[in-house]
């Protein structure tokens, strides 16, 4: 179990993915696919969507920097981010 936690801890850093590609190829390919999709969706929707990993979990999130925005602008940015996340979900799980 200790080794599993060590591997997960190492996978937080993209530069370690190549090291584990032979050991757990499906996991690393999945991470690469997710990262590629987040970049594509971010660009398409002009929103900041990112794939993150820590030692306990991983996920995809939208980041909205609302500093200096009025309420209408904030809502527009949040809606843009929500559409981008929905697009990511449809691409990642096309059957849903």
N, C-alpha and C positions, 0 to 999 in steps of 0.2 A: 504494500500500500504506500509506503514511504517513497518508493521509486516512481509510482504513478503521480504523486503530488510534485515530485521533482520535475518530471516531464511536463506536466501542466504548467508549472512555474516557468520552465524554459520556453514553452510555446507562446508565452506573452510577447516575446520579442521576435519579430518577423525574421531577423537575421538567423534565428535558430531553426526555422522551418525546414530548411534544406537538410539539416542534420538528422531530422526525424522523418524525412520523406520516405525512406526505405522501411522504417520500423512501423509507421502508422500512415500509410499512403492515403487512405480515404479521408482521414482527418485533415491532413495537410492540404490535399486537393480541395476539400470542402472549404477550408479557411481561405485558400487562394480564390476560389469561386466567389465567396462572399465578398472578399475585398474588391474583386473586379466589379461585381455588381454594384457595390456601394459607390465606387468611383463613377460608373456609368450613370447611375441614377442621380448622383450629385450634380453631374455636369448637365444632364437633361433638364433637371428642374431648378437649376441655379440655387441649390440648397446644400448645406453641409451635412452629409450623411456619413457616418463613420462606423467601422467595425472595430470593436474593442475586445480585449481579452485581459482578464486578471487571473489571479491564482485560484479563484473560486467559480467563476462563470465567464461567459462571453455573450456578446450581443451586438445589435445594430441600433444606433441612436441618431437622432437629428439634433443638431445644435443650432440654436437661434440666438444671436447676439442682439438683444433688444435695446441696448444702451443708446440713448438719444432718440429713440423712435417714439412717435405718438401712438395712441391706441390703435388707430386704423392701420398704420404700418406694421405694428406688432402682430395684429390679426392676420394681415396679408402674409407675413413671413411664416407664421405658425401654420397657416393653411398650405403654403408652398411646401413646408417641411412634411406635413401630414400626407400630402399627395405623393411626395417622393418616397416616404416610407411605405405607402400603399403600393406604389409601383414596384419597389424592391420586393415586397411580400409576394406580389403576383408573379414576378420573375423567378423568385426563389422557389415558390410553391405554385407552379402553373396550374395545378389541378384544383386549387381553391378559388 
